[in-house]
Amino acid sequence: MNRRQVRDALAAAGVADGSYRIEGVHEPVPTPVDFLFLRQGRDGGWETGVYERGSHQVIARHSTEAGACSHLVSLAM
């Protein structure tokens, strides 16, 4: 699964658009106050986590985009 596929899967499951942000694919405007995220890490890997109270809290780091996508789905469902 890649970032576009995970966006489609979350939308099909009825997950609210403002509850998640996927870097480069799904970036709601205006930016929600709190949301789940999937983004590319500084080390070239992938990160999933929660943005709350003005701060990104990384829950997990992943070596593959597919692994990060699967984790985001598990967080959102």
GUNUKOL-245952 format. One record per residue (C-alpha): residue number from 1; residue in three letters; chain; x, z, y. Coordinates in Angstrom, 3 decimals. Each point is the difference from the previous one (the first is absolute). Layout:
<pt k="NUM" r="ALA" c="A" X="X" Z="Z" Y="Y"/>
...
end
This chain:
<pt k="1" r="MET" c="A" X="0.000" Z="0.000" Y="0.000"/>
<pt k="2" r="ASN" c="A" X="1.275" Z="-0.811" Y="3.494"/>
<pt k="3" r="ARG" c="A" X="-1.093" Z="1.218" Y="3.455"/>
<pt k="4" r="ARG" c="A" X="-2.607" Z="-2.736" Y="0.490"/>
<pt k="5" r="GLN" c="A" X="-1.516" Z="0.623" Y="-3.409"/>
<pt k="6" r="VAL" c="A" X="-0.195" Z="3.747" Y="0.592"/>
<pt k="7" r="ARG" c="A" X="-1.755" Z="-0.588" Y="3.336"/>
<pt k="8" r="ASP" c="A" X="-2.549" Z="-2.197" Y="-1.770"/>
<pt k="9" r="ALA" c="A" X="-0.473" Z="2.582" Y="-2.778"/>
<pt k="10" r="LEU" c="A" X="-0.549" Z="2.848" Y="2.481"/>
<pt k="11" r="ALA" c="A" X="-2.469" Z="-2.073" Y="2.011"/>
<pt k="12" r="ALA" c="A" X="-1.890" Z="-0.973" Y="-3.166"/>
<pt k="13" r="ALA" c="A" X="-0.174" Z="3.670" Y="-1.016"/>
<pt k="14" r="GLY" c="A" X="-1.561" Z="0.864" Y="3.354"/>
<pt k="15" r="VAL" c="A" X="2.923" Z="2.009" Y="1.358"/>
<pt k="16" r="ALA" c="A" X="-0.432" Z="0.264" Y="3.778"/>
<pt k="17" r="ASP" c="A" X="2.279" Z="-2.327" Y="2.000"/>
<pt k="18" r="GLY" c="A" X="1.184" Z="2.825" Y="2.235"/>
<pt k="19" r="SER" c="A" X="1.096" Z="2.254" Y="-2.837"/>
<pt k="20" r="TYR" c="A" X="3.147" Z="-1.947" Y="-0.887"/>
<pt k="21" r="ARG" c="A" X="2.758" Z="-2.116" Y="1.555"/>
<pt k="22" r="ILE" c="A" X="2.072" Z="-2.537" Y="-1.913"/>
<pt k="23" r="GLU" c="A" X="3.002" Z="-1.179" Y="1.957"/>
<pt k="24" r="GLY" c="A" X="-0.226" Z="-3.675" Y="0.912"/>
<pt k="25" r="VAL" c="A" X="-3.348" Z="-0.486" Y="-1.756"/>
<pt k="26" r="HIS" c="A" X="-2.609" Z="2.502" Y="1.181"/>
<pt k="27" r="GLU" c="A" X="0.673" Z="1.733" Y="3.314"/>
<pt k="28" r="PRO" c="A" X="-3.313" Z="1.208" Y="1.503"/>
<pt k="29" r="VAL" c="A" X="-0.431" Z="-0.093" Y="3.777"/>
<pt k="30" r="PRO" c="A" X="-0.399" Z="2.427" Y="1.579"/>
<pt k="31" r="THR" c="A" X="2.302" Z="2.031" Y="-2.209"/>
<pt k="32" r="PRO" c="A" X="-1.984" Z="2.694" Y="-1.822"/>
<pt k="33" r="VAL" c="A" X="0.837" Z="3.660" Y="0.560"/>
<pt k="34" r="ASP" c="A" X="0.708" Z="0.642" Y="-3.701"/>
<pt k="35" r="PHE" c="A" X="0.635" Z="-2.534" Y="-2.779"/>
<pt k="36" r="LEU" c="A" X="1.806" Z="-0.779" Y="-3.241"/>
<pt k="37" r="PHE" c="A" X="2.889" Z="-2.414" Y="0.330"/>
<pt k="38" r="LEU" c="A" X="2.187" Z="-2.385" Y="-1.930"/>
<pt k="39" r="ARG" c="A" X="3.132" Z="-1.194" Y="1.766"/>
<pt k="40" r="GLN" c="A" X="3.470" Z="-1.292" Y="-0.665"/>
<pt k="41" r="GLY" c="A" X="2.586" Z="2.767" Y="0.080"/>
<pt k="42" r="ARG" c="A" X="3.258" Z="-0.052" Y="1.908"/>
<pt k="43" r="ASP" c="A" X="1.931" Z="-0.286" Y="-3.257"/>
<pt k="44" r="GLY" c="A" X="-1.820" Z="-3.201" Y="-1.021"/>
<pt k="45" r="GLY" c="A" X="-2.396" Z="1.777" Y="-2.368"/>
<pt k="46" r="TRP" c="A" X="-3.626" Z="0.865" Y="0.668"/>
<pt k="47" r="GLU" c="A" X="-1.711" Z="3.172" Y="1.203"/>
<pt k="48" r="THR" c="A" X="-3.529" Z="1.317" Y="-0.367"/>
<pt k="49" r="GLY" c="A" X="-1.407" Z="2.956" Y="1.823"/>
<pt k="50" r="VAL" c="A" X="-2.339" Z="1.467" Y="2.564"/>
<pt k="51" r="TYR" c="A" X="0.047" Z="-0.223" Y="3.783"/>
<pt k="52" r="GLU" c="A" X="-1.429" Z="3.235" Y="1.414"/>
<pt k="53" r="ARG" c="A" X="0.321" Z="1.842" Y="3.284"/>
<pt k="54" r="GLY" c="A" X="2.281" Z="-2.672" Y="1.431"/>
<pt k="55" r="SER" c="A" X="2.502" Z="0.064" Y="-2.845"/>
<pt k="56" r="HIS" c="A" X="0.722" Z="-2.141" Y="-3.082"/>
<pt k="57" r="GLN" c="A" X="0.216" Z="2.162" Y="-3.131"/>
<pt k="58" r="VAL" c="A" X="1.621" Z="-2.002" Y="-2.812"/>
<pt k="59" r="ILE" c="A" X="-1.494" Z="1.007" Y="-3.341"/>
<pt k="60" r="ALA" c="A" X="2.038" Z="-2.346" Y="-2.196"/>
<pt k="61" r="ARG" c="A" X="2.752" Z="-2.593" Y="0.145"/>
<pt k="62" r="HIS" c="A" X="-0.154" Z="-3.032" Y="-2.275"/>
<pt k="63" r="SER" c="A" X="2.565" Z="-2.575" Y="-1.059"/>
<pt k="64" r="THR" c="A" X="-2.616" Z="-2.771" Y="-0.270"/>
<pt k="65" r="GLU" c="A" X="-2.893" Z="-1.227" Y="2.104"/>
<pt k="66" r="ALA" c="A" X="-2.209" Z="0.009" Y="-3.117"/>
<pt k="67" r="GLY" c="A" X="0.731" Z="3.682" Y="-0.625"/>
<pt k="68" r="ALA" c="A" X="-0.822" Z="0.887" Y="3.594"/>
<pt k="69" r="CYS" c="A" X="-3.233" Z="-2.014" Y="-0.155"/>
<pt k="70" r="SER" c="A" X="-1.125" Z="1.763" Y="-3.163"/>
<pt k="71" r="HIS" c="A" X="0.726" Z="3.378" Y="1.579"/>
<pt k="72" r="LEU" c="A" X="-1.953" Z="-0.863" Y="3.155"/>
<pt k="73" r="VAL" c="A" X="-3.011" Z="-0.986" Y="-2.114"/>
<pt k="74" r="SER" c="A" X="0.186" Z="3.320" Y="-1.864"/>
<pt k="75" r="LEU" c="A" X="0.115" Z="1.899" Y="3.309"/>
<pt k="76" r="ALA" c="A" X="-2.909" Z="-1.932" Y="1.502"/>
<pt k="77" r="MET" c="A" X="-2.402" Z="0.180" Y="-2.947"/>
end
